Amino acid sequence: MTKAMTDTVSALIEAVNRADSATGLLDAVEALAAVPSVEVIDTLIEVLGYNNPGAAVAAVDGLVAIGEPAVLALLEQFCGHNYTARSWAIRALAGIGDPRGLPILLTAGMTDFSFSVRRSATKGLGTVQWQQFLPDLLPLAQQKALEALITIARQDEEWVVRYAAIVGLQAIAPALQTDEHWTVLRAGLEHVQQQEADQAVLARAYMALDTVKGLLQNKAVFEPTDGSAPLEIDWNTLRQDLGRVINSG
């Protein structure tokens, strides 16, 4: 980073720190979030804990734009006690789709008390970057995601969360690796059709199943990573974390 750029980032961070109104903070965070630099990650994550939803949304957008370099710092939010920060961090992890966020998205989608957090996590389960997984870990990861999405689609008390789960099931379909997973996906959508009372969710389930059937007829070979992807992931730890995630239903 050039000195001019460093000075610009420093000034933007200072503007966030010195903001003395909700509107001023929002403007300052939006300006900072527009800078695609790792230097802004810590400040954007700090904003997630502020009582300013608008600024938090802008910070999430900035973190998602930065992507993978922000993941480790976001994961550290789950070591603290600030629920507000953790809930926004879940939204950012969902938007990034990094493999390391999958265990947290699974747990949040199934158990978080806030339906908006469950919805964000559930949406994220359908847009995980599956191509970044190692081939031997991919089936387990997709099994966990399928089980969670189907459980949420069948059991969550909020229709918007069930709707998000249906969208997620459709989104995950092109990346599925085994015939068993395809069978589980179809059976899950068919079960939703049989029991769902909300018309919007029901219509979305029919759309998803039609799409899945079309994909089955023209199924392409999904290519996971060959292990050379430049992600600094502790795959053994991720495997253990996924193994500890318990899906109900």
Backbone as CSV, one residue per row, in Angstrom:
resi,resn,N_x,N_y,N_z,CA_x,CA_y,CA_z,C_x,C_y,C_z
1,MET,0.844,-1.186,0.000,0.000,0.000,0.000,0.887,1.246,0.000
2,THR,0.566,2.185,-0.868,1.341,3.416,-0.946,1.101,4.280,0.287
3,LYS,2.012,5.233,0.515,1.847,6.118,1.667,0.572,6.933,1.555
4,ALA,0.258,7.349,0.331,-0.968,8.131,0.137,-2.200,7.304,0.517
5,MET,-2.191,6.038,0.110,-3.318,5.171,0.430,-3.386,4.913,1.930
6,THR,-2.223,4.698,2.543,-2.177,4.488,3.992,-2.730,5.695,4.730
7,ASP,-2.359,6.872,4.277,-2.861,8.098,4.906,-4.368,8.220,4.740
8,THR,-4.854,7.838,3.562,-6.301,7.903,3.309,-7.054,6.961,4.234
9,VAL,-6.557,5.721,4.350,-7.208,4.744,5.227,-7.178,5.223,6.676
10,SER,-6.054,5.757,7.102,-5.942,6.258,8.476,-6.950,7.367,8.740
11,ALA,-7.118,8.252,7.763,-8.072,9.347,7.915,-9.506,8.827,7.985
12,LEU,-9.813,7.822,7.180,-11.162,7.241,7.189,-11.445,6.524,8.504
13,ILE,-10.450,5.820,9.022,-10.613,5.151,10.312,-10.805,6.176,11.420
14,GLU,-10.049,7.236,11.369,-10.182,8.296,12.361,-11.568,8.931,12.300
15,ALA,-12.107,9.067,11.096,-13.450,9.634,10.943,-14.490,8.738,11.604
16,VAL,-14.310,7.431,11.488,-15.229,6.498,12.160,-15.111,6.662,13.667
17,ASN,-13.899,6.726,14.161,-13.676,6.817,15.605,-14.182,8.136,16.195
18,ARG,-14.190,9.176,15.393,-14.574,10.494,15.897,-16.027,10.852,15.595
19,ALA,-16.741,9.998,14.909,-18.142,10.293,14.568,-18.949,10.540,15.839
20,ASP,-19.721,11.620,15.863,-20.455,11.997,17.068,-21.965,11.961,16.887
21,SER,-22.424,11.294,15.814,-23.863,11.121,15.603,-24.082,9.851,14.808
22,ALA,-25.303,9.339,14.855,-25.617,8.117,14.115,-25.422,8.317,12.622
23,THR,-25.851,9.487,12.129,-25.699,9.769,10.705,-24.235,9.923,10.336
24,GLY,-23.498,10.613,11.184,-22.069,10.789,10.920,-21.327,9.470,10.919
25,LEU,-21.702,8.576,11.840,-21.061,7.266,11.881,-21.387,6.472,10.622
26,LEU,-22.644,6.498,10.214,-23.027,5.770,9.004,-22.243,6.257,7.800
27,ASP,-22.137,7.574,7.639,-21.391,8.126,6.502,-19.925,7.708,6.547
28,ALA,-19.348,7.755,7.741,-17.932,7.420,7.882,-17.685,5.942,7.604
29,VAL,-18.580,5.071,8.084,-18.416,3.630,7.851,-18.609,3.296,6.377
30,GLU,-19.568,3.919,5.743,-19.775,3.679,4.315,-18.532,4.058,3.515
31,ALA,-17.914,5.166,3.875,-16.690,5.590,3.178,-15.564,4.602,3.432
32,LEU,-15.438,4.129,4.666,-14.383,3.168,4.996,-14.632,1.824,4.321
33,ALA,-15.889,1.393,4.283,-16.223,0.097,3.701,-15.966,0.053,2.199
34,ALA,-15.886,1.213,1.576,-15.629,1.270,0.138,-14.161,1.034,-0.197
35,VAL,-13.314,0.932,0.832,-11.880,0.722,0.617,-11.575,-0.776,0.718
36,PRO,-11.187,-1.424,-0.375,-10.942,-2.871,-0.359,-9.558,-3.217,0.177
37,SER,-9.345,-2.924,1.444,-8.025,-3.124,2.034,-8.141,-3.886,3.341
38,VAL,-7.180,-4.763,3.610,-7.174,-5.501,4.871,-6.975,-4.561,6.051
39,GLU,-6.462,-3.379,5.803,-6.213,-2.424,6.881,-7.498,-1.949,7.543
40,VAL,-8.631,-2.104,6.890,-9.887,-1.597,7.448,-10.666,-2.680,8.184
41,ILE,-10.194,-3.919,8.149,-10.961,-5.044,8.700,-11.270,-4.851,10.175
42,ASP,-10.272,-4.549,10.977,-10.478,-4.449,12.421,-11.497,-3.375,12.772
43,THR,-11.419,-2.249,12.097,-12.366,-1.169,12.393,-13.776,-1.554,11.971
44,LEU,-13.922,-2.167,10.801,-15.255,-2.592,10.361,-15.849,-3.609,11.329
45,ILE,-15.033,-4.512,11.833,-15.534,-5.504,12.787,-15.916,-4.834,14.106
46,GLU,-15.157,-3.844,14.519,-15.506,-3.098,15.738,-16.873,-2.449,15.597
47,VAL,-17.168,-1.943,14.396,-18.458,-1.290,14.150,-19.620,-2.265,14.337
48,LEU,-19.375,-3.559,14.104,-20.449,-4.544,14.239,-21.036,-4.562,15.643
49,GLY,-20.267,-4.145,16.620,-20.744,-4.136,17.997,-21.410,-2.844,18.414
50,TYR,-21.455,-1.857,17.539,-22.091,-0.587,17.872,-23.617,-0.727,17.772
51,ASN,-24.309,0.130,18.443,-25.768,0.138,18.368,-26.221,1.035,17.213
52,ASN,-25.822,0.631,16.006,-26.165,1.398,14.809,-26.347,0.420,13.664
53,PRO,-27.563,-0.078,13.447,-27.791,-1.096,12.413,-27.362,-0.657,11.020
54,GLY,-27.574,0.608,10.690,-27.179,1.085,9.371,-25.682,0.990,9.161
55,ALA,-24.933,1.405,10.163,-23.477,1.318,10.078,-23.026,-0.134,10.042
56,ALA,-23.718,-0.997,10.799,-23.370,-2.419,10.798,-23.586,-3.039,9.424
57,VAL,-24.676,-2.684,8.773,-24.928,-3.192,7.421,-23.812,-2.757,6.472
58,ALA,-23.412,-1.487,6.564,-22.324,-0.991,5.717,-21.025,-1.735,6.022
59,ALA,-20.778,-2.006,7.300,-19.557,-2.729,7.682,-19.581,-4.159,7.149
60,VAL,-20.738,-4.797,7.252,-20.870,-6.157,6.703,-20.590,-6.158,5.208
61,ASP,-21.153,-5.198,4.489,-20.926,-5.108,3.047,-19.431,-4.951,2.741
62,GLY,-18.767,-4.133,3.536,-17.334,-3.945,3.326,-16.535,-5.208,3.597
63,LEU,-16.898,-5.938,4.651,-16.194,-7.180,4.990,-16.426,-8.249,3.934
64,VAL,-17.652,-8.325,3.433,-17.953,-9.296,2.372,-17.144,-8.966,1.121
65,ALA,-17.010,-7.686,0.818,-16.225,-7.287,-0.351,-14.752,-7.662,-0.183
66,ILE,-14.233,-7.562,1.025,-12.839,-7.957,1.284,-12.697,-9.465,1.180
67,GLY,-13.681,-10.187,1.688,-13.716,-11.636,1.510,-12.837,-12.423,2.453
68,GLU,-12.162,-13.408,1.914,-11.400,-14.383,2.701,-10.434,-13.774,3.717
69,PRO,-9.728,-12.674,3.410,-8.814,-12.114,4.415,-9.500,-11.672,5.707
70,ALA,-10.824,-11.471,5.670,-11.537,-11.013,6.866,-12.051,-12.165,7.724
71,VAL,-11.950,-13.398,7.243,-12.621,-14.518,7.906,-12.079,-14.792,9.300
72,LEU,-10.772,-14.901,9.453,-10.224,-15.228,10.765,-10.611,-14.186,11.813
73,ALA,-10.562,-12.933,11.451,-10.944,-11.881,12.396,-12.424,-11.987,12.754
74,LEU,-13.266,-12.329,11.795,-14.691,-12.505,12.071,-14.933,-13.682,12.998
75,LEU,-14.212,-14.765,12.785,-14.384,-15.939,13.635,-14.040,-15.625,15.086
76,GLU,-13.138,-14.699,15.291,-12.758,-14.333,16.655,-13.906,-13.661,17.403
77,GLN,-14.906,-13.142,16.683,-16.064,-12.537,17.337,-16.794,-13.548,18.209
78,PHE,-16.646,-14.820,17.899,-17.397,-15.839,18.615,-16.710,-16.257,19.907
79,CYS,-15.616,-15.590,20.219,-14.956,-15.818,21.502,-15.411,-14.791,22.532
80,GLY,-16.125,-13.780,22.094,-16.558,-12.727,23.002,-17.989,-12.911,23.453
81,HIS,-18.511,-11.894,24.156,-19.850,-11.986,24.726,-20.812,-10.970,24.125
82,ASN,-20.380,-10.288,23.085,-21.228,-9.278,22.464,-22.105,-9.945,21.411
83,TYR,-23.364,-10.197,21.771,-24.248,-10.905,20.843,-24.490,-10.099,19.579
84,THR,-24.629,-8.786,19.718,-24.871,-7.951,18.541,-23.750,-8.113,17.520
85,ALA,-22.513,-8.055,18.003,-21.366,-8.205,17.098,-21.366,-9.591,16.457
86,ARG,-21.666,-10.622,17.239,-21.659,-11.977,16.693,-22.735,-12.152,15.634
87,SER,-23.905,-11.556,15.864,-24.993,-11.717,14.895,-24.642,-11.059,13.560
88,TRP,-24.005,-9.897,13.619,-23.571,-9.252,12.374,-22.414,-10.008,11.739
89,ALA,-21.546,-10.586,12.567,-20.442,-11.389,12.032,-20.972,-12.597,11.276
90,ILE,-22.048,-13.188,11.766,-22.677,-14.310,11.056,-23.137,-13.865,9.677
91,ARG,-23.710,-12.682,9.600,-24.155,-12.175,8.305,-22.962,-11.998,7.350
92,ALA,-21.854,-11.506,7.892,-20.674,-11.326,7.049,-20.114,-12.673,6.598
93,LEU,-20.025,-13.626,7.511,-19.524,-14.955,7.152,-20.429,-15.612,6.115
94,ALA,-21.732,-15.415,6.260,-22.669,-15.967,5.277,-22.433,-15.361,3.906
95,GLY,-22.166,-14.066,3.874,-21.932,-13.400,2.598,-20.634,-13.810,1.939
96,ILE,-19.612,-14.102,2.755,-18.310,-14.496,2.205,-18.331,-15.942,1.718
97,GLY,-18.958,-16.835,2.485,-19.066,-18.233,2.070,-17.814,-19.052,2.258
98,ASP,-16.897,-18.611,3.095,-15.655,-19.337,3.336,-15.944,-20.655,4.058
99,PRO,-15.247,-21.751,3.710,-15.479,-23.036,4.374,-15.386,-22.979,5.892
100,ARG,-14.498,-22.134,6.427,-14.315,-22.076,7.874,-15.537,-21.562,8.608
101,GLY,-16.424,-20.872,7.908,-17.628,-20.363,8.545,-18.757,-21.361,8.606
102,LEU,-18.618,-22.502,7.926,-19.725,-23.447,7.831,-20.219,-23.951,9.184
103,PRO,-19.360,-24.386,10.114,-19.888,-24.858,11.403,-20.723,-23.810,12.133
104,ILE,-20.299,-22.556,12.081,-21.039,-21.489,12.743,-22.377,-21.246,12.058
105,LEU,-22.386,-21.260,10.727,-23.647,-21.070,10.008,-24.623,-22.200,10.302
106,LEU,-24.122,-23.422,10.392,-24.981,-24.564,10.711,-25.638,-24.378,12.073
107,THR,-24.839,-24.053,13.064,-25.358,-23.910,14.418,-26.315,-22.727,14.530
108,ALA,-25.931,-21.588,13.942,-26.778,-20.400,14.016,-28.100,-20.609,13.288
109,GLY,-28.057,-21.255,12.133,-29.274,-21.479,11.369,-30.277,-22.346,12.101
110,MET,-29.780,-23.280,12.907,-30.674,-24.203,13.607,-31.055,-23.754,15.010
111,THR,-30.243,-22.916,15.650,-30.469,-22.690,17.076,-30.549,-21.241,17.517
112,ASP,-30.144,-20.272,16.705,-30.125,-18.891,17.189,-31.542,-18.428,17.523
113,PHE,-31.678,-17.658,18.605,-33.011,-17.220,19.020,-33.582,-16.132,18.126
114,SER,-32.728,-15.436,17.373,-33.187,-14.371,16.484,-33.503,-14.938,15.103
115,PHE,-34.743,-14.743,14.662,-35.088,-15.309,13.351,-34.316,-14.621,12.228
116,SER,-33.932,-13.345,12.419,-33.180,-12.665,11.365,-31.777,-13.258,11.239
117,VAL,-31.194,-13.661,12.368,-29.884,-14.315,12.321,-30.017,-15.708,11.710
118,ARG,-31.054,-16.443,12.108,-31.278,-17.773,11.518,-31.459,-17.654,10.008
119,ARG,-32.180,-16.632,9.593,-32.405,-16.443,8.159,-31.093,-16.161,7.436
120,SER,-30.270,-15.284,7.992,-28.989,-14.963,7.360,-28.087,-16.181,7.283
121,ALA,-28.021,-16.933,8.392,-27.180,-18.122,8.411,-27.683,-19.164,7.426
122,THR,-28.992,-19.338,7.383,-29.581,-20.314,6.467,-29.318,-19.937,5.022
123,LYS,-29.485,-18.678,4.718,-29.172,-18.208,3.371,-27.722,-18.490,3.027
124,GLY,-26.840,-18.293,4.017,-25.418,-18.544,3.791,-25.100,-20.003,3.525
125,LEU,-25.875,-20.920,4.102,-25.640,-22.341,3.865,-25.814,-22.716,2.399
126,GLY,-26.639,-21.982,1.703,-26.850,-22.284,0.290,-25.816,-21.676,-0.626
127,THR,-25.005,-20.764,-0.104,-24.046,-20.073,-0.968,-22.606,-20.256,-0.498
128,VAL,-22.353,-21.312,0.263,-20.986,-21.642,0.651,-20.150,-21.884,-0.602
129,GLN,-18.883,-21.511,-0.558,-17.988,-21.708,-1.706,-17.510,-23.165,-1.726
130,TRP,-18.367,-24.059,-2.195,-18.076,-25.489,-2.136,-16.834,-25.869,-2.924
131,GLN,-16.510,-25.103,-3.942,-15.345,-25.429,-4.753,-14.042,-25.264,-3.986
132,GLN,-14.101,-24.614,-2.823,-12.895,-24.411,-2.033,-12.608,-25.569,-1.078
133,PHE,-13.551,-26.488,-0.931,-13.340,-27.617,-0.033,-12.413,-28.655,-0.659
134,LEU,-11.662,-29.341,0.203,-10.919,-30.498,-0.266,-11.900,-31.605,-0.634
135,PRO,-11.597,-32.377,-1.675,-12.553,-33.390,-2.147,-12.978,-34.389,-1.080
136,ASP,-12.083,-34.771,-0.170,-12.446,-35.785,0.816,-13.301,-35.226,1.944
137,LEU,-13.327,-33.911,2.110,-14.146,-33.287,3.141,-15.494,-32.818,2.606
138,LEU,-15.576,-32.624,1.305,-16.779,-32.061,0.700,-18.046,-32.865,0.991
139,PRO,-18.039,-34.207,0.879,-19.280,-34.952,1.157,-19.808,-34.735,2.575
140,LEU,-18.928,-34.722,3.582,-19.366,-34.485,4.952,-19.948,-33.088,5.091
141,ALA,-19.271,-32.106,4.525,-19.742,-30.724,4.630,-21.124,-30.578,3.991
142,GLN,-21.312,-31.174,2.828,-22.599,-31.056,2.152,-23.679,-31.862,2.863
143,GLN,-23.313,-32.979,3.449,-24.278,-33.749,4.232,-24.814,-32.913,5.388
144,LYS,-23.902,-32.244,6.114,-24.308,-31.408,7.236,-25.205,-30.265,6.769
145,ALA,-24.835,-29.638,5.657,-25.626,-28.519,5.144,-27.010,-28.981,4.710
146,LEU,-27.074,-30.111,4.011,-28.372,-30.639,3.582,-29.266,-30.955,4.775
147,GLU,-28.712,-31.646,5.764,-29.490,-32.009,6.946,-30.035,-30.763,7.638
148,ALA,-29.181,-29.747,7.769,-29.613,-28.525,8.436,-30.684,-27.805,7.633
149,LEU,-30.470,-27.653,6.333,-31.436,-26.936,5.497,-32.789,-27.630,5.490
150,ILE,-32.792,-28.944,5.419,-34.059,-29.675,5.417,-34.750,-29.561,6.766
151,THR,-33.978,-29.666,7.845,-34.551,-29.506,9.179,-35.164,-28.121,9.345
152,ILE,-34.445,-27.098,8.914,-34.951,-25.726,9.024,-36.200,-25.544,8.167
153,ALA,-36.169,-26.079,6.952,-37.320,-25.940,6.048,-38.567,-26.609,6.611
154,ARG,-38.380,-27.657,7.378,-39.520,-28.396,7.921,-39.974,-27.875,9.283
155,GLN,-39.063,-27.311,10.073,-39.383,-27.101,11.475,-39.323,-25.663,11.961
156,ASP,-38.630,-24.760,11.259,-38.508,-23.414,11.809,-39.879,-22.754,11.899
157,GLU,-40.101,-22.020,12.984,-41.412,-21.425,13.224,-41.678,-20.200,12.370
158,GLU,-40.634,-19.621,11.777,-40.799,-18.413,10.970,-40.780,-18.763,9.479
159,TRP,-41.787,-18.284,8.766,-41.886,-18.645,7.346,-40.714,-18.090,6.537
160,VAL,-40.191,-16.924,6.928,-39.097,-16.342,6.153,-37.828,-17.186,6.269
161,VAL,-37.662,-17.848,7.417,-36.499,-18.717,7.599,-36.692,-20.005,6.796
162,ARG,-37.907,-20.556,6.819,-38.185,-21.749,6.010,-38.007,-21.436,4.526
163,TYR,-38.432,-20.249,4.125,-38.275,-19.828,2.730,-36.787,-19.774,2.363
164,ALA,-35.983,-19.191,3.252,-34.544,-19.115,3.011,-33.934,-20.504,2.883
165,ALA,-34.438,-21.454,3.664,-33.925,-22.823,3.588,-34.237,-23.454,2.232
166,ILE,-35.421,-23.183,1.702,-35.771,-23.698,0.373,-34.847,-23.106,-0.686
167,VAL,-34.611,-21.817,-0.602,-33.680,-21.167,-1.533,-32.295,-21.799,-1.405
168,GLY,-31.894,-22.073,-0.171,-30.596,-22.695,0.056,-30.507,-24.090,-0.529
169,LEU,-31.568,-24.860,-0.411,-31.573,-26.212,-0.975,-31.440,-26.179,-2.497
170,GLN,-32.098,-25.228,-3.122,-31.955,-25.100,-4.575,-30.537,-24.673,-4.933
171,ALA,-29.968,-23.767,-4.138,-28.638,-23.240,-4.450,-27.554,-24.299,-4.304
172,ILE,-27.709,-25.205,-3.340,-26.669,-26.199,-3.100,-26.687,-27.320,-4.134
173,ALA,-27.818,-27.490,-4.809,-27.999,-28.640,-5.701,-26.891,-28.812,-6.745
174,PRO,-26.493,-27.768,-7.475,-25.491,-27.983,-8.539,-24.142,-28.477,-8.039
175,ALA,-23.869,-28.296,-6.741,-22.564,-28.688,-6.208,-22.568,-30.061,-5.552
176,LEU,-23.715,-30.706,-5.450,-23.795,-31.987,-4.743,-22.957,-33.048,-5.439
177,GLN,-22.313,-33.872,-4.618,-21.317,-34.815,-5.119,-21.819,-36.238,-5.282
178,THR,-22.839,-36.633,-4.535,-23.241,-38.037,-4.545,-24.714,-38.190,-4.902
179,ASP,-25.054,-39.354,-5.433,-26.456,-39.651,-5.720,-27.278,-39.676,-4.441
180,GLU,-26.661,-40.125,-3.357,-27.364,-40.152,-2.069,-27.789,-38.752,-1.658
181,HIS,-26.908,-37.765,-1.871,-27.253,-36.391,-1.520,-28.393,-35.873,-2.395
182,TRP,-28.371,-36.214,-3.675,-29.471,-35.819,-4.554,-30.789,-36.418,-4.083
183,THR,-30.748,-37.675,-3.654,-31.957,-38.339,-3.165,-32.474,-37.657,-1.902
184,VAL,-31.561,-37.331,-0.998,-31.941,-36.642,0.236,-32.562,-35.285,-0.080
185,LEU,-31.965,-34.561,-1.016,-32.478,-33.243,-1.396,-33.893,-33.342,-1.951
186,ARG,-34.114,-34.251,-2.887,-35.450,-34.399,-3.469,-36.470,-34.799,-2.420
187,ALA,-36.109,-35.748,-1.573,-37.039,-36.206,-0.543,-37.372,-35.072,0.423
188,GLY,-36.382,-34.255,0.752,-36.621,-33.139,1.651,-37.588,-32.130,1.063
189,LEU,-37.406,-31.782,-0.190,-38.311,-30.828,-0.847,-39.715,-31.411,-0.992
190,GLU,-39.808,-32.682,-1.298,-41.120,-33.318,-1.423,-41.841,-33.347,-0.082
191,HIS,-41.102,-33.565,0.987,-41.715,-33.564,2.308,-42.232,-32.174,2.658
192,VAL,-41.474,-31.142,2.316,-41.923,-29.770,2.561,-43.223,-29.507,1.809
193,GLN,-43.301,-29.964,0.572,-44.520,-29.771,-0.213,-45.733,-30.400,0.459
194,GLN,-45.536,-31.518,1.116,-46.634,-32.245,1.737,-47.124,-31.592,3.022
195,GLN,-46.243,-30.855,3.727,-46.633,-30.344,5.041,-46.711,-28.833,5.142
196,GLU,-46.135,-28.092,4.198,-46.049,-26.638,4.323,-47.416,-25.985,4.152
197,ALA,-47.765,-25.089,5.085,-49.046,-24.395,5.033,-48.935,-23.004,4.419
198,ASP,-47.769,-22.370,4.540,-47.605,-21.025,3.998,-47.481,-21.099,2.476
199,GLN,-48.288,-20.322,1.793,-48.353,-20.421,0.333,-47.073,-19.931,-0.349
200,ALA,-46.432,-18.931,0.218,-45.198,-18.429,-0.385,-44.096,-19.481,-0.294
201,VAL,-43.964,-20.104,0.868,-42.950,-21.139,1.042,-43.274,-22.350,0.167
202,LEU,-44.554,-22.699,0.105,-44.967,-23.840,-0.700,-44.650,-23.621,-2.177
203,ALA,-44.968,-22.426,-2.671,-44.682,-22.122,-4.072,-43.184,-22.168,-4.345
204,ARG,-42.388,-21.675,-3.392,-40.935,-21.705,-3.571,-40.404,-23.130,-3.554
205,ALA,-41.030,-24.000,-2.771,-40.620,-25.401,-2.734,-40.898,-26.086,-4.073
206,TYR,-42.047,-25.788,-4.673,-42.357,-26.359,-5.990,-41.353,-25.864,-7.036
207,MET,-41.007,-24.578,-6.971,-40.039,-24.035,-7.915,-38.677,-24.714,-7.738
208,ALA,-38.270,-24.879,-6.484,-36.980,-25.502,-6.213,-36.940,-26.938,-6.704
209,LEU,-38.016,-27.680,-6.478,-38.036,-29.079,-6.905,-38.012,-29.189,-8.421
210,ASP,-38.728,-28.311,-9.108,-38.685,-28.313,-10.569,-37.263,-28.046,-11.067
211,THR,-36.589,-27.099,-10.417,-35.214,-26.788,-10.800,-34.302,-27.974,-10.556
212,VAL,-34.454,-28.616,-9.419,-33.626,-29.779,-9.081,-33.839,-30.904,-10.079
213,LYS,-35.074,-31.148,-10.464,-35.360,-32.189,-11.455,-34.678,-31.881,-12.783
214,GLY,-34.698,-30.595,-13.163,-34.020,-30.205,-14.391,-32.517,-30.395,-14.298
215,LEU,-31.953,-30.097,-13.137,-30.522,-30.293,-12.946,-30.148,-31.767,-13.004
216,LEU,-31.009,-32.615,-12.487,-30.748,-34.053,-12.520,-30.688,-34.580,-13.947
217,GLN,-31.490,-34.004,-14.813,-31.502,-34.451,-16.200,-30.269,-33.983,-16.966
218,ASN,-29.662,-32.897,-16.500,-28.497,-32.340,-17.199,-27.363,-32.103,-16.206
219,LYS,-27.108,-33.106,-15.383,-26.169,-32.935,-14.278,-24.743,-32.814,-14.797
220,ALA,-24.085,-31.716,-14.432,-22.689,-31.506,-14.791,-21.802,-31.976,-13.648
221,VAL,-20.551,-32.185,-13.937,-19.608,-32.635,-12.920,-19.075,-31.415,-12.183
222,PHE,-19.325,-31.389,-10.872,-18.831,-30.296,-10.043,-17.382,-30.578,-9.669
223,GLU,-16.534,-29.585,-9.799,-15.105,-29.773,-9.541,-14.686,-29.045,-8.265
224,PRO,-14.444,-29.783,-7.161,-13.891,-29.144,-5.966,-12.431,-28.801,-6.168
225,THR,-11.840,-28.174,-5.180,-10.444,-27.796,-5.295,-9.532,-29.028,-5.329
226,ASP,-8.369,-28.878,-5.904,-7.390,-29.972,-5.902,-6.435,-29.868,-4.724
227,GLY,-6.742,-28.975,-3.803,-5.892,-28.804,-2.628,-4.863,-27.703,-2.789
228,SER,-4.813,-27.087,-3.965,-3.810,-26.050,-4.202,-4.373,-24.642,-4.034
229,ALA,-5.659,-24.547,-3.658,-6.262,-23.229,-3.481,-5.533,-22.469,-2.381
230,PRO,-5.314,-21.175,-2.553,-4.507,-20.406,-1.604,-5.273,-20.004,-0.350
231,LEU,-5.981,-20.961,0.259,-6.686,-20.686,1.496,-5.912,-21.308,2.656
232,GLU,-5.612,-20.510,3.646,-4.867,-21.011,4.800,-5.855,-21.594,5.800
233,ILE,-6.319,-22.790,5.501,-7.352,-23.437,6.302,-6.767,-24.640,7.021
234,ASP,-7.082,-24.760,8.301,-6.730,-25.952,9.066,-7.836,-26.968,8.810
235,TRP,-7.636,-27.809,7.809,-8.699,-28.714,7.382,-9.048,-29.743,8.454
236,ASN,-8.079,-30.177,9.236,-8.363,-31.146,10.292,-9.278,-30.548,11.360
237,THR,-9.017,-29.306,11.717,-9.874,-28.636,12.691,-11.275,-28.446,12.137
238,LEU,-11.365,-28.055,10.875,-12.669,-27.879,10.258,-13.434,-29.199,10.224
239,ARG,-12.743,-30.281,9.904,-13.388,-31.595,9.885,-13.934,-31.944,11.279
240,GLN,-13.148,-31.666,12.311,-13.586,-31.951,13.671,-14.777,-31.081,14.068
241,ASP,-14.724,-29.805,13.672,-15.837,-28.902,13.996,-17.123,-29.362,13.328
242,LEU,-17.032,-29.786,12.071,-18.212,-30.274,11.377,-18.739,-31.543,12.026
243,GLY,-17.837,-32.391,12.464,-18.259,-33.617,13.116,-18.995,-33.373,14.407
244,ARG,-18.726,-32.235,15.058,-19.380,-31.925,16.325,-20.744,-31.252,16.155
245,VAL,-21.023,-30.772,14.957,-22.305,-30.134,14.723,-23.387,-31.200,14.698
246,ILE,-24.361,-31.062,15.591,-25.436,-32.046,15.681,-26.678,-31.480,15.019
247,ASN,-27.147,-32.168,13.995,-28.372,-31.758,13.311,-29.546,-32.523,13.888
248,SER,-30.636,-31.830,14.154,-31.841,-32.467,14.680,-32.779,-32.773,13.539
249,GLY,-33.761,-33.612,13.844,-34.786,-33.908,12.842,-34.391,-35.035,11.942
